[in-house]
Amino acid sequence: MGASYVLDTRVRRLRRGGSAEVLLGGEPLRLLRLSAGGARVLDELLSGAPAGATARSSGPSSAASELARRLVAGGVLHPVIQPRPVREGEVAVVVPVRDDAGRLARLLSALRCDFRGPVVVVDDGSRTDSAAQVAEVTSRLGGVLHRRSLSGGPAAARNAAASVLAACEPPPLVAFADADVVPAVGWLDGLVGHFDCPDVGAVAPRVRAGRVPRSVGWVGRSLAAYDSVRSPLDLGAAPASVGAHRRVPYVPAAAIVCRRAALEEVGWFDASMRIGEDVDLVRRLEAAGWAVRYEPRVEVWHDTKGGWREFCRQRFSYGTSAADLERRHPGTVAPFEGTRWGVIGALAAVAGSRRTVSRVWDTCVPNRPESHAGRVGVAAAFVWVAATAVPARALRPKLTRAGVPAPSRSAVAMITRAQLWHAGGLATAFRRVWWPPALVASMLVPRLRRPVLGLLAATELTGGLPAWHRARREPGDAGDRPPLPVVLALGALDDLSYGAGVWVGCYRQRSLRALWPRVAPESGSATGAAVRPSPTGPPTS
């Protein structure tokens, strides 16, 4: 089945026409020069002309399909798969549930609107009265029940379905959906087409915050409105290849479709993990050579935790998984990823603000001479110039060889943009992971209190304001969008809970590796734009 393609939203076409085309983008970020023939093929791919199917096994392939395969694998292109009906015997749905017959009935009713395949409900140790209700709902709505006597968590419950599927003719695809999820009609139709490419091991839809009725209290409505803006399960509106060190480093298992052969190759979910098992599965699929796709055109809705305690407990538990994931997959969990010159430039730009320096200096050194702040500002400006000039000088020859117009100006613009990305990444890491030692230092040294609290407030504003602004521009009921104070207040609570969980998880694992930034000397393109947020928290673009 052929597919059309779209460029990744972050790819820039630096040169078009003539004898070649130059692209900047992909994961990792790099310059890509296409010949005249390659540029024509790219235009055909973007216009909707099918490039032919790619194959995981070796064999002959056309130039167009090979170029499409390489660009998709590099994060430059994304396939646009047309929905198709699920074939008979193609998919089985697995639903883990515990003490939640009401939402199970809602999910199965939504599934049965357009899906007639097998549905396996795994009761993960429900109480006696709840177990009877789960069994009644499963029988009434045409599911197959498998009951576990003891609760082992979502991963163990999903794995328990393997024996049920093996008892009959197992389908090639297995879809997982949690009981607190409501899928849209035809959601599987929009995902199964990705598996026509044998490279693909898993595909996940966009998980959006579900609406709550007006009868729910103010707290519940506020939490749901906040999740509609900054949910850790909602990975945005742009399609992506999923993997470590990518813009979308994970997908939640609340709703995901996997190739059964890929699951069997990696051993399904890790039943010993109650949190982070979905991130672990993505890492193992990636290590085994399978591609994982994020398809935001398909949406499902996920219930929001109903109270403050449940909200904080959920975010805290997400944080505790970071250290365990870093132990299992070293080098893939870092609160910040970037390059040396990018970090230096971002820090120098912040320090170079005379107002920022003056306020910090006034707090830390009362009655200081006015000239000191100016000297610090001048020194920061020199550092910023060096952090911009050195990588730009290394990048300029590459742009010149690629035929990019005005290579010096383009190099400086790219480096400056990379420094902004680094500044955003550092702000995210500080407010989500690094705030505990800063807060302790401010308590021990009173002069640091105002600078630390001011920096926390500034980073929360830089995190909440763009998300709130994007939500205002999206279509929908304006009454469901949260006001900015709610976004900022709940964002601070979210970050504090997650960061506390990260530190507790590090204590349990007796390791601080999940707290350490990943800073490289320089990137392959010398732009230093490889910035990524924490893989178990909400993504930032």
C-alpha positions in Angstrom: 0.0 0.0 0.0 1.5 3.3 -1.1 1.8 6.3 1.2 2.2 10.0 0.8 4.6 12.0 3.0 5.0 15.3 4.8 8.1 17.1 5.9 8.8 17.2 9.6 7.6 20.5 11.0 11.1 21.5 12.1 12.8 20.8 8.8 14.0 23.9 6.9 14.6 23.9 3.2 17.7 26.1 2.9 18.1 25.8 -0.8 15.6 24.8 -3.5 15.9 24.6 -7.3 19.0 24.4 -9.4 21.2 21.4 -9.3 20.5 20.4 -5.7 18.4 20.9 -2.6 19.6 21.4 1.0 17.6 20.4 4.0 18.3 21.1 7.7 16.5 18.9 10.1 16.0 15.3 11.2 17.0 13.4 14.3 19.9 13.9 15.0 19.9 17.3 13.4 22.0 17.5 10.3 22.5 19.1 6.9 21.2 16.9 4.0 22.1 17.6 0.4 20.0 16.1 -2.3 21.0 15.9 -5.9 18.7 17.2 -8.6 17.2 13.8 -9.1 16.8 13.4 -5.3 15.0 16.7 -5.1 12.6 15.7 -7.8 11.9 12.5 -6.0 11.3 14.4 -2.7 8.8 16.7 -4.5 7.0 13.6 -5.8 6.8 12.1 -2.3 5.5 15.3 -0.9 2.9 15.7 -3.7 1.4 12.3 -2.8 3.0 10.1 -5.4 3.5 6.6 -3.8 7.1 5.6 -3.4 6.5 1.9 -3.0 6.6 -0.2 0.1 9.8 -0.4 2.2 11.0 -3.7 3.3 12.7 -4.8 6.5 14.4 -7.7 4.7 17.1 -7.1 2.1 16.1 -7.0 -1.5 15.8 -4.8 -4.5 14.0 -1.5 -4.1 13.4 1.6 -6.2 15.4 4.8 -5.7 12.3 6.5 -4.5 11.4 3.9 -1.9 15.0 3.8 -0.6 15.1 7.6 -0.3 11.7 7.6 1.5 12.9 4.9 3.8 16.1 6.8 4.7 14.3 10.1 5.2 11.6 8.5 7.4 14.2 6.7 9.5 16.1 10.0 9.9 13.0 11.9 11.0 12.9 14.2 8.0 9.8 12.8 6.4 6.7 11.2 8.0 4.3 8.9 6.1 0.6 9.9 5.8 -1.3 6.7 5.9 -4.8 6.6 4.6 -7.3 4.8 7.0 -8.4 1.4 5.9 -10.8 -1.1 7.5 -9.4 -3.6 9.8 -9.2 -7.0 8.1 -10.8 -10.0 9.7 -8.4 -11.7 12.1 -5.9 -8.9 11.9 -6.2 -7.3 15.3 -7.0 -8.4 18.9 -7.6 -5.8 21.6 -6.3 -6.3 25.1 -7.8 -4.4 28.0 -6.3 -4.5 31.5 -8.7 -3.5 34.3 -8.9 -3.5 38.0 -12.0 -2.5 40.1 -13.4 -0.4 37.3 -16.4 -2.0 35.6 -18.1 1.3 34.8 -15.3 2.6 32.6 -14.7 -0.9 31.2 -18.3 -0.9 30.0 -17.8 2.6 28.4 -14.6 1.4 26.6 -16.1 -1.9 25.3 -19.2 -0.1 24.1 -17.0 2.4 22.1 -14.9 -0.5 20.7 -17.9 -2.5 19.6 -19.2 0.5 17.5 -17.0 -0.6 14.7 -14.8 -3.5 15.8 -15.9 -7.1 15.7 -12.6 -8.8 16.4 -11.5 -10.5 19.7 -11.3 -8.4 22.8 -9.4 -9.9 25.8 -10.2 -8.3 29.2 -7.6 -9.1 31.9 -9.0 -8.6 35.4 -5.9 -7.7 37.4 -6.9 -8.9 40.8 -10.2 -7.0 41.3 -12.0 -7.3 44.6 -14.7 -10.0 44.7 -17.7 -7.7 44.2 -15.9 -5.7 41.5 -14.7 -8.9 39.8 -18.3 -10.0 39.4 -19.2 -6.7 37.7 -16.2 -6.9 35.4 -17.2 -10.4 34.4 -20.8 -9.4 33.7 -19.7 -6.4 31.6 -17.2 -8.5 29.6 -19.7 -11.2 28.9 -22.5 -8.7 27.9 -20.2 -6.8 25.5 -18.6 -9.8 23.8 -15.2 -10.0 25.4 -13.1 -12.9 26.7 -12.2 -12.6 30.4 -9.0 -13.7 31.9 -8.8 -13.2 35.7 -5.6 -12.9 37.8 -5.9 -13.7 41.4 -3.3 -11.1 42.4 -2.7 -7.7 41.0 0.6 -7.4 39.2 0.2 -4.0 37.5 -0.7 -3.0 33.9 2.4 -4.7 32.4 1.7 -8.1 34.0 -1.9 -7.8 33.0 -1.1 -7.1 29.4 1.3 -10.0 29.3 -1.3 -12.3 30.7 -3.3 -11.9 27.5 -0.5 -13.7 25.5 -1.6 -17.1 26.8 -5.3 -16.4 25.9 -4.3 -15.3 22.3 -2.1 -18.3 21.9 -5.0 -20.6 22.6 -6.6 -19.6 19.3 -5.1 -18.5 16.0 -3.2 -15.3 17.2 -3.7 -12.2 15.1 -0.6 -10.4 13.7 -1.4 -7.2 15.6 -2.3 -6.6 19.3 -3.9 -3.4 20.4 -3.7 -2.3 24.1 -6.3 0.0 25.6 -6.6 0.9 29.2 -10.1 1.0 30.8 -9.9 4.7 31.4 -9.5 5.4 27.7 -12.3 6.3 25.2 -11.2 5.7 21.6 -12.7 7.5 18.6 -14.8 5.5 16.1 -12.4 4.0 13.6 -9.3 4.6 15.6 -7.8 1.2 14.6 -8.5 2.0 10.9 -6.2 4.9 11.1 -3.3 3.0 12.7 -3.2 -0.5 11.1 -2.1 0.9 7.7 1.3 1.7 9.2 2.0 -2.0 9.6 1.9 -2.5 5.8 5.5 -1.4 6.2 7.3 -4.4 7.7 9.7 -2.1 9.6 7.0 -0.9 12.0 6.8 -2.6 15.3 4.3 -0.3 17.1 2.1 2.7 16.4 0.4 4.9 19.0 -2.3 7.5 18.6 -2.6 10.9 20.3 -3.9 10.6 23.8 -5.9 13.7 24.7 -7.5 14.7 28.0 -11.1 13.6 28.2 -13.9 16.1 28.8 -15.6 16.1 32.2 -19.2 16.9 32.8 -20.3 20.2 34.2 -21.5 18.4 37.3 -17.9 17.7 38.3 -16.5 20.1 40.9 -14.1 23.0 40.2 -11.0 20.9 41.1 -11.9 18.2 38.6 -12.7 20.7 35.9 -9.4 22.6 36.5 -7.3 19.4 36.4 -9.0 18.3 33.2 -8.5 21.7 31.6 -4.8 21.7 32.6 -4.4 18.2 31.1 -5.8 19.4 27.9 -2.9 21.8 27.7 0.0 20.0 29.4 -0.8 16.3 29.8 2.3 14.0 29.9 0.3 11.6 27.7 -0.4 14.1 25.0 2.6 14.3 22.7 1.4 17.0 20.4 -0.1 17.4 17.0 3.0 16.6 14.9 3.7 13.0 13.7 7.0 11.6 14.7 9.4 8.6 14.7 9.7 7.6 18.4 13.0 6.7 20.1 15.7 7.8 22.5 17.2 11.3 21.8 14.2 12.2 19.6 11.6 14.9 19.9 9.1 12.2 20.9 11.1 9.8 23.1 8.2 7.6 24.2 4.6 6.8 23.7 2.1 5.8 26.5 0.8 2.3 26.5 -2.7 3.6 27.5 -3.5 3.1 23.8 -1.0 1.5 21.4 -1.0 -1.1 18.6 1.9 -3.5 18.4 3.1 -6.1 15.9 2.8 -9.5 17.7 6.1 -10.7 16.2 7.9 -7.6 17.6 6.4 -8.2 21.0 7.5 -11.8 21.0 11.0 -10.8 19.9 11.5 -8.4 22.8 9.5 -10.5 25.4 6.4 -8.3 25.7 6.2 -5.8 28.6 8.5 -6.1 31.6 6.1 -7.4 34.2 8.4 -6.3 37.1 7.7 -2.6 36.2 4.6 -0.9 37.4 5.6 2.6 36.1 7.5 3.3 32.9 6.9 0.0 31.3 5.8 1.7 28.1 9.1 3.7 27.8 11.0 0.4 28.5 9.1 -1.3 25.7 9.9 1.4 23.2 13.6 1.2 24.1 13.7 -2.5 23.6 11.8 -2.4 20.3 14.2 0.3 19.1 17.2 -1.8 20.2 15.8 -4.8 18.2 15.5 -2.7 15.0 11.8 -2.1 15.0 10.4 1.4 14.2 7.8 3.0 16.5 5.5 5.6 15.0 3.4 8.3 16.6 0.3 9.1 14.7 -1.5 12.2 16.1 -4.2 12.2 13.4 -5.8 9.4 15.4 -7.0 10.4 18.8 -8.2 8.7 21.9 -9.3 10.4 25.2 -8.0 9.6 28.6 -9.6 10.4 31.9 -7.9 12.9 34.2 -7.2 12.1 37.8 -10.1 13.5 39.9 -8.3 15.2 42.8 -5.2 17.0 44.0 -3.8 13.9 45.7 -4.3 11.6 42.7 -2.9 14.3 40.4 0.3 14.7 42.5 0.6 11.0 43.1 0.5 10.3 39.4 3.1 12.9 38.5 5.3 11.7 41.4 5.1 8.1 40.2 6.1 9.1 36.7 9.2 10.7 38.1 10.2 7.7 40.2 10.6 5.7 36.9 13.4 7.8 35.5 16.2 6.3 37.6 15.0 2.7 36.9 14.8 3.5 33.1 18.3 4.9 33.2 19.6 1.8 34.9 18.0 -0.4 32.3 18.9 1.8 29.3 22.0 3.8 30.1 22.3 7.2 28.4 18.7 7.5 27.4 17.3 9.3 30.4 18.6 12.8 31.0 16.8 15.9 32.1 18.7 17.9 29.4 20.6 17.0 26.2 22.6 19.5 24.3 26.1 20.6 23.2 28.8 22.4 25.0 28.8 25.6 23.0 25.0 25.7 23.0 24.9 25.5 26.8 27.6 28.2 27.1 25.8 30.5 24.7 22.4 30.1 26.4 23.8 30.7 29.9 25.8 33.7 28.6 22.7 35.2 27.0 20.8 35.0 30.3 23.7 36.3 32.3 24.2 39.1 29.9 20.9 40.8 30.7 21.9 43.8 32.8 18.6 43.8 34.7 19.0 40.1 35.6 22.6 40.6 36.7 21.7 43.7 38.7 18.9 42.0 40.6 20.9 38.9 41.4 23.9 41.0 42.4 21.8 43.3 44.6 20.4 40.3 46.4 23.7 38.4 46.9 26.0 41.4 47.5 24.3 44.4 49.1 25.9 47.8 48.6 28.0 46.6 45.7 29.6 49.1 43.3 27.4 49.7 40.3 30.3 49.0 37.9 30.4 45.3 38.9 27.1 44.5 37.2 28.3 46.2 34.0 31.6 44.2 34.0 29.7 41.0 34.4 27.4 42.0 31.6 30.4 42.8 29.3 32.1 39.5 30.1 28.9 37.6 29.4 28.6 39.4 26.1 32.1 38.4 25.1 31.3 34.8 26.1 28.2 34.8 24.0 30.0 36.1 21.0 32.6 33.3 21.3 29.9 30.7 21.8 28.2 31.9 18.7 31.3 32.5 16.5 33.1 29.2 17.2 30.3 26.8 16.1 29.3 29.2 13.3 32.8 29.2 11.9 32.7 25.4 11.9 29.3 25.3 10.2 30.0 27.9 7.5 32.2 25.7 5.3 29.5 23.0 5.3 26.9 25.5 4.2 29.2 26.9 1.5 29.9 23.4 0.1 26.2 22.7 0.1 25.5 25.9 -1.9 23.4 27.6 0.8 23.0 31.4 0.1 24.7 33.8 2.5 26.4 31.0 4.5 27.8 33.3 7.2 24.4 34.8 8.0 22.7 31.4 7.8 25.2 29.9 10.2 24.8 32.7 12.8 21.0 32.4 12.5 21.1 28.7 13.1 23.4 28.9 16.0 21.3 31.6 17.6 18.2 29.6 17.2 20.0 26.6 18.7 20.9 28.7 21.7 17.2 29.5 22.2 16.4 25.8 22.1 19.2 25.2 24.7 17.8 27.9 26.9 14.4 26.4 26.8 15.8 22.9 27.5 17.7 24.2 30.5 14.7 26.0 31.9 12.6 22.7 31.6 15.3 20.7 33.3 15.6 23.3 36.1 11.9 23.6 36.9 11.2 19.8 36.6 14.3 18.0 37.9 17.0 20.3 39.3 14.8 22.5 41.6 15.3 20.5 44.9 19.0 21.4 45.4 18.4 25.0 44.3 15.5 25.2 46.8 17.6 23.7 49.6 20.4 26.1 48.8 18.0 29.1 49.1 16.8 27.8 52.5 20.4 27.5 53.8 21.6 30.8 52.2 18.9 33.5 52.6 20.6 35.7 50.0 19.9 33.1 47.4 16.2 32.9 48.1 15.0 35.7 45.8 17.2 34.7 42.8 16.1 31.0 43.1 12.4 31.8 43.5 12.6 34.3 40.7 14.3 31.8 38.4 11.7 29.1 39.3 8.9 31.6 38.5 10.5 32.6 35.2 11.0 29.0 34.1 7.4 28.2 35.0 6.2 31.1 33.0 8.3 30.0 30.0 6.9 26.5 30.3 3.2 27.4 30.8 2.7 30.5 28.7 3.5 28.8 25.3 1.3 25.8 26.1 -1.6 28.1 27.1 -1.1 30.2 24.0 -1.2 27.1 21.7 -4.3 25.9 23.4 -6.1 29.2 22.7 -5.3 28.8 19.0 -6.7 25.2 18.7 -10.3 24.8 17.6 -12.8 23.8 20.2 -15.0 25.1 23.0 -13.4 28.2 24.5 -15.0 27.4 27.9 -12.9 24.2 28.2 -9.6 26.1 28.0 -8.0 26.9 31.3 -7.1 30.4 32.3 -3.4 31.2 32.5 -3.2 31.4 36.3 -4.6 27.8 36.5 -2.0 26.6 34.0 0.8 28.2 35.8 -0.3 27.1 39.3 -1.0 23.5 38.3 2.2 23.5 36.1 4.2 24.3 39.2 2.5 21.5 41.2 3.1 19.1 38.3 6.8 20.0 38.1 7.3 19.9 41.8 5.7 16.5 42.1 7.6 15.0 39.1 10.9 16.4 40.3 10.4 15.0 43.8 9.7 11.6 42.2 12.9 11.7 40.2 15.0 12.3 43.3 13.2 9.6 45.3 13.7 7.2 42.4 17.4 8.0 42.3 17.6 7.4 46.1 15.9 4.0 45.6 18.3 3.0 42.8 21.3 4.5 44.7 22.3 6.3 41.5 22.3 10.0 40.3 22.7 9.2 36.6 19.1 10.2 35.9 19.9 13.7 37.1 23.0 14.3 35.1 22.8 16.3 31.8 24.0 14.9 28.6 26.3 17.5 27.0 28.3 16.7 23.9 31.4 18.6 22.7 29.6 19.4 19.4 26.9 18.0 17.2 27.5 16.5 13.8 26.2 19.7 12.1 27.9 22.0 14.5 24.6 23.7 15.3 24.2 22.2 18.7 20.5 22.0 18.5 20.0 18.5 20.0 17.8 19.5 22.9 15.4 17.1 24.5 13.2 17.2 27.6 13.0 14.4 30.1 11.5 11.2 28.5 9.0 10.6 31.2 7.6 14.1 31.3 5.5 16.2 29.0 7.4 17.1 25.8 8.4 20.6 24.8 9.0 21.7 21.3 
